[in-house]
Amino acid sequence: MTAPTGTHARAASRCRTVVTAGPTLTPDEVRSHLPAAEVRPPVAADQVLRWGLRSGDRLLIIDGLFLHSRAVRHKELLALLDGGVEVYGAASMGALRAAELASFGMTGIGSVFRAYRDQEVTGDDEVALLHAGPEDGHRALSWALVDLRHAVGHALRTGVIGPECAALIVDTAAELPFTARDSATVLTAARARGADADELRAFRARYSRSGPRIKRRDAVTALRRLALTEAPRAGTAGAGETAARGRLTYLGAPTPLAETVFLRSWRSTPLPQGFPARADTPVGSEQVLEALALTWDGFPDALRDIAAAEILAALPRTDAAPAPTAGAGWPALSAALTMHLADLRLPADPAAARSYAELLRPGERKLPWRQAGPLLATRLWRTTSRLDWATSAVAVLRDHPAFAETAATLIRCGTNGGPADSAAERQWTQAHCARLLGAWKVTGSAELLPALRAHGFLGLADFVRTVRAHLPLLADDGRDAARREGAPA
């Protein structure tokens, strides 16, 4: 089993071109048309704003996920456009998003894009299909309806089938869920509705495995267009800027992009000024905080104090004395929180706190309430991913040696983006999750959620996602630990 590597490298002399593809095209097919492209798996939500794309870079979306993962959001793409990134879409999810965002400057390419733009087709399921996982190259397992329409039209024009059979194939497929649009299911259902058997056999023989694929053609067209309009060299006007925003337009006129809490949570926050950065390893403050949560033993106490200070700062004051800060230490913060448990609508004694008991470890539940109550308040602080906790955490931790050391290590190792790429990667994720939980003394289910909350995770899914994102760092940390213990790395 080979340890995973970090992020894609950015060429020193050129801006980046990132392409999301699979199953419409394979990575090798993408590179055959655009050799310098960074090829990523089908895009999903919560990804594109963390890829470190900068002004002058290009993103071409071909394929995207939407059934088992949330689809890439319109506002994520608007934020890229606002930052000067050139965003293109073609063939599949890219064509759909490009049609929806064409007025804001996203560039659509190909017949599928034009069909959506001109409302010749309107359903999201027109480009949807069932496909295998990343270990099988996202191989298509069903027809996309736009491909089937195109193949049927070609078969009709070339005399393979007649008008009645053509209409029955398309109408039958359109009425089926997109997951059931494989050749056998579609053509069997069309036969049951009266389609000519000989024509269906001829259509199956010619088009079931090959034949006209409009999505594939559009994807190749988009790649060729980007190859003809080479990305500008880094350092030319507008290239390489990291913070320039305000470039979004609507029908050619400048328009502001509202900075919402949601957008803030999707976007990576640049490291504080003075920290080193590398263009090929985009690292934000959130990534450093996640890495600290996984690797720094002092993180739970630091997060507890930060949470307590933020809670106290938000409470109305009845005197002129300022609320204690995170640097005041836990005894002072705990005492101040004890006085405000009622204001936080927390129980006044442990007997009434049974509904919250799962957020405390069994040993913590036995503590006097003046100790357990404030601890419980800090565990309840971050109950939603919409809370902007990173800003206050960075403000407190940026001068701590652990922050600088972790940022430097993370810049060197990189992060791991996109959906899981292999069974080996999933094994590494499971192994590191088990190792960390063991280090955190999680010996049973009653210990799990309190330990995760103490380290800043909303739950198990959030923890596993973070571990997977930091596999390169954790592999490096594991090798360091093995060296310290005298074991073979």
WOHUCOR-V232872 format. One record per backbone hydrogen bond with DSSP energy under -0.5 kcal/mol. CO is the residue of the C=O (numbers start at 1). NH is the residue of the N-H. E is the energy in kcal/mol with one decimal. If there is no record, write none. Layout:
co=CO nh=NH e=E
co=CO nh=NH e=E
//
This chain:
co=9 nh=11 e=-0.5
co=13 nh=234 e=-0.8
co=16 nh=58 e=-2.7
co=17 nh=38 e=-2.9
co=18 nh=60 e=-3.0
co=19 nh=21 e=-0.6
co=19 nh=40 e=-3.1
co=20 nh=62 e=-1.8
co=20 nh=63 e=-1.9
co=26 nh=30 e=-2.2
co=27 nh=31 e=-2.5
co=28 nh=32 e=-1.6
co=29 nh=33 e=-0.8
co=30 nh=33 e=-1.1
co=30 nh=34 e=-2.2
co=34 nh=37 e=-2.1
co=37 nh=39 e=-0.7
co=38 nh=19 e=-2.9
co=38 nh=40 e=-0.6
co=40 nh=21 e=-2.4
co=43 nh=65 e=-3.1
co=44 nh=47 e=-0.6
co=47 nh=50 e=-2.4
co=48 nh=51 e=-1.1
co=49 nh=268 e=-1.1
co=54 nh=57 e=-2.6
co=55 nh=240 e=-1.8
co=57 nh=86 e=-2.7
co=58 nh=18 e=-2.9
co=59 nh=61 e=-0.6
co=59 nh=88 e=-3.5
co=60 nh=20 e=-2.1
co=60 nh=62 e=-0.7
co=61 nh=90 e=-2.0
co=62 nh=92 e=-0.7
co=62 nh=94 e=-1.7
co=63 nh=43 e=-1.9
co=70 nh=45 e=-3.0
co=73 nh=77 e=-1.4
co=74 nh=78 e=-2.4
co=75 nh=79 e=-2.2
co=76 nh=80 e=-1.4
co=77 nh=81 e=-2.4
co=78 nh=82 e=-2.6
co=79 nh=83 e=-1.1
co=80 nh=85 e=-2.4
co=81 nh=84 e=-1.6
co=82 nh=247 e=-1.8
co=84 nh=56 e=-2.0
co=85 nh=87 e=-0.6
co=86 nh=59 e=-2.9
co=86 nh=88 e=-0.5
co=87 nh=107 e=-2.6
co=88 nh=61 e=-2.6
co=89 nh=109 e=-2.1
co=90 nh=92 e=-2.5
co=90 nh=94 e=-0.6
co=92 nh=96 e=-2.0
co=93 nh=97 e=-2.7
co=94 nh=98 e=-2.3
co=95 nh=99 e=-2.1
co=96 nh=100 e=-1.8
co=97 nh=101 e=-1.8
co=98 nh=102 e=-0.7
co=101 nh=104 e=-1.5
co=101 nh=106 e=-1.8
co=102 nh=105 e=-1.5
co=103 nh=251 e=-3.2
co=104 nh=249 e=-0.7
co=106 nh=108 e=-0.6
co=107 nh=89 e=-2.3
co=109 nh=91 e=-0.6
co=110 nh=114 e=-2.0
co=111 nh=115 e=-2.4
co=112 nh=116 e=-2.1
co=113 nh=117 e=-3.0
co=114 nh=118 e=-2.6
co=115 nh=120 e=-2.5
co=115 nh=121 e=-1.4
co=116 nh=119 e=-1.3
co=123 nh=126 e=-1.5
co=124 nh=127 e=-1.3
co=125 nh=145 e=-0.7
co=126 nh=146 e=-2.6
co=130 nh=141 e=-3.6
co=130 nh=142 e=-0.8
co=133 nh=136 e=-1.5
co=133 nh=138 e=-2.4
co=134 nh=137 e=-1.7
co=136 nh=139 e=-0.9
co=139 nh=132 e=-3.0
co=144 nh=148 e=-2.4
co=145 nh=149 e=-2.8
co=146 nh=150 e=-1.9
co=147 nh=151 e=-2.7
co=148 nh=152 e=-2.8
co=149 nh=153 e=-2.5
co=150 nh=154 e=-2.2
co=151 nh=155 e=-2.6
co=152 nh=156 e=-2.4
co=153 nh=157 e=-2.3
co=154 nh=158 e=-1.9
co=155 nh=160 e=-2.2
co=155 nh=161 e=-1.1
co=156 nh=159 e=-1.0
co=162 nh=166 e=-2.4
co=163 nh=167 e=-2.4
co=164 nh=168 e=-2.2
co=165 nh=169 e=-2.3
co=166 nh=170 e=-2.1
co=167 nh=171 e=-2.8
co=168 nh=172 e=-2.3
co=169 nh=173 e=-2.4
co=170 nh=174 e=-2.5
co=171 nh=175 e=-1.3
co=172 nh=176 e=-0.7
co=173 nh=176 e=-0.9
co=177 nh=180 e=-2.2
co=178 nh=181 e=-1.2
co=181 nh=143 e=-2.9
co=182 nh=186 e=-2.5
co=183 nh=187 e=-2.6
co=184 nh=188 e=-2.1
co=185 nh=189 e=-2.2
co=186 nh=190 e=-2.2
co=187 nh=191 e=-2.1
co=188 nh=192 e=-1.9
co=189 nh=193 e=-0.9
co=190 nh=195 e=-2.2
co=191 nh=194 e=-1.7
co=196 nh=200 e=-2.1
co=197 nh=201 e=-2.3
co=198 nh=202 e=-2.2
co=199 nh=203 e=-2.4
co=200 nh=204 e=-2.8
co=201 nh=205 e=-2.5
co=202 nh=206 e=-1.5
co=203 nh=207 e=-2.7
co=204 nh=208 e=-2.0
co=213 nh=217 e=-2.4
co=214 nh=218 e=-2.4
co=215 nh=219 e=-2.3
co=216 nh=220 e=-2.4
co=217 nh=221 e=-2.3
co=218 nh=222 e=-2.4
co=219 nh=223 e=-2.1
co=220 nh=224 e=-2.5
co=221 nh=225 e=-2.1
co=222 nh=226 e=-2.3
co=223 nh=227 e=-2.2
co=224 nh=228 e=-1.7
co=225 nh=229 e=-1.5
co=228 nh=230 e=-0.8
co=232 nh=15 e=-2.3
co=233 nh=236 e=-1.9
co=236 nh=239 e=-2.2
co=238 nh=241 e=-0.7
co=241 nh=55 e=-1.8
co=248 nh=255 e=-2.5
co=250 nh=253 e=-1.8
co=253 nh=250 e=-2.9
co=256 nh=258 e=-0.6
co=258 nh=260 e=-1.1
co=260 nh=264 e=-2.4
co=261 nh=265 e=-1.8
co=262 nh=266 e=-1.4
co=263 nh=267 e=-1.3
co=268 nh=270 e=-0.5
co=269 nh=285 e=-3.9
co=272 nh=275 e=-1.8
co=278 nh=281 e=-1.2
co=281 nh=278 e=-0.5
co=283 nh=271 e=-0.6
co=284 nh=288 e=-1.6
co=285 nh=289 e=-2.4
co=286 nh=290 e=-2.6
co=287 nh=291 e=-2.4
co=288 nh=292 e=-2.6
co=289 nh=293 e=-2.3
co=290 nh=294 e=-1.3
co=291 nh=295 e=-2.0
co=292 nh=296 e=-2.6
co=295 nh=297 e=-0.6
co=296 nh=299 e=-1.6
co=298 nh=302 e=-2.0
co=299 nh=303 e=-3.2
co=300 nh=304 e=-2.4
co=301 nh=305 e=-2.2
co=302 nh=306 e=-2.3
co=303 nh=307 e=-2.9
co=304 nh=308 e=-2.3
co=305 nh=309 e=-2.4
co=306 nh=310 e=-2.4
co=307 nh=311 e=-2.4
co=308 nh=312 e=-2.5
co=309 nh=313 e=-2.3
co=310 nh=314 e=-1.3
co=311 nh=315 e=-0.6
co=312 nh=315 e=-0.8
co=325 nh=328 e=-2.0
co=326 nh=329 e=-1.0
co=329 nh=333 e=-2.2
co=330 nh=334 e=-3.6
co=331 nh=335 e=-2.1
co=332 nh=336 e=-2.1
co=333 nh=337 e=-2.4
co=334 nh=338 e=-2.3
co=335 nh=339 e=-1.2
co=337 nh=340 e=-1.6
co=338 nh=341 e=-0.9
co=340 nh=344 e=-1.6
co=341 nh=346 e=-2.7
co=342 nh=345 e=-1.6
co=349 nh=352 e=-0.9
co=350 nh=353 e=-1.4
co=351 nh=354 e=-0.5
co=353 nh=356 e=-1.4
co=354 nh=357 e=-1.1
co=356 nh=359 e=-2.2
co=357 nh=360 e=-1.9
co=361 nh=365 e=-1.9
co=362 nh=366 e=-0.5
co=363 nh=366 e=-0.8
co=364 nh=367 e=-1.4
co=368 nh=371 e=-2.2
co=368 nh=372 e=-2.6
co=369 nh=373 e=-2.6
co=371 nh=375 e=-1.2
co=372 nh=376 e=-2.5
co=373 nh=377 e=-2.1
co=374 nh=378 e=-1.8
co=375 nh=379 e=-1.6
co=376 nh=380 e=-1.5
co=377 nh=381 e=-0.6
co=378 nh=382 e=-0.6
co=381 nh=383 e=-1.3
co=384 nh=387 e=-1.2
co=387 nh=389 e=-1.7
co=389 nh=393 e=-2.1
co=390 nh=394 e=-2.9
co=391 nh=395 e=-2.0
co=392 nh=396 e=-1.5
co=393 nh=397 e=-2.6
co=394 nh=398 e=-2.3
co=397 nh=400 e=-2.2
co=400 nh=403 e=-1.0
co=400 nh=404 e=-1.5
co=401 nh=405 e=-2.6
co=402 nh=406 e=-2.3
co=403 nh=407 e=-2.6
co=404 nh=408 e=-2.2
co=405 nh=409 e=-2.2
co=406 nh=410 e=-2.7
co=407 nh=411 e=-2.4
co=408 nh=412 e=-1.8
co=409 nh=413 e=-2.7
co=410 nh=414 e=-3.1
co=415 nh=417 e=-0.6
co=422 nh=426 e=-1.6
co=423 nh=427 e=-2.1
co=424 nh=428 e=-2.4
co=425 nh=429 e=-2.3
co=426 nh=430 e=-2.4
co=427 nh=431 e=-2.6
co=428 nh=432 e=-2.5
co=429 nh=433 e=-2.4
co=430 nh=434 e=-2.4
co=431 nh=435 e=-2.2
co=432 nh=436 e=-2.6
co=433 nh=437 e=-2.5
co=434 nh=438 e=-1.9
co=435 nh=439 e=-2.2
co=436 nh=440 e=-1.9
co=437 nh=442 e=-2.7
co=438 nh=441 e=-1.5
co=441 nh=443 e=-1.0
co=444 nh=447 e=-1.4
co=444 nh=448 e=-0.8
co=445 nh=448 e=-0.6
co=445 nh=449 e=-0.7
co=447 nh=451 e=-1.8
co=448 nh=452 e=-2.4
co=449 nh=453 e=-2.8
co=450 nh=454 e=-2.2
co=451 nh=455 e=-1.1
co=452 nh=457 e=-2.8
co=453 nh=456 e=-1.5
co=459 nh=463 e=-2.0
co=460 nh=464 e=-2.7
co=461 nh=465 e=-2.4
co=462 nh=466 e=-2.0
co=463 nh=467 e=-2.6
co=464 nh=468 e=-2.5
co=465 nh=469 e=-2.0
co=466 nh=470 e=-1.2
co=467 nh=470 e=-0.6
co=468 nh=471 e=-1.2
co=469 nh=416 e=-2.8
co=470 nh=474 e=-2.7
co=471 nh=475 e=-2.6
co=472 nh=476 e=-1.8
co=473 nh=477 e=-2.8
co=474 nh=478 e=-2.5
co=475 nh=479 e=-1.9
co=476 nh=480 e=-2.1
co=477 nh=481 e=-2.3
co=478 nh=482 e=-2.3
co=479 nh=483 e=-2.3
co=480 nh=484 e=-2.4
co=481 nh=485 e=-1.8
co=482 nh=487 e=-2.7
co=483 nh=486 e=-0.9
//
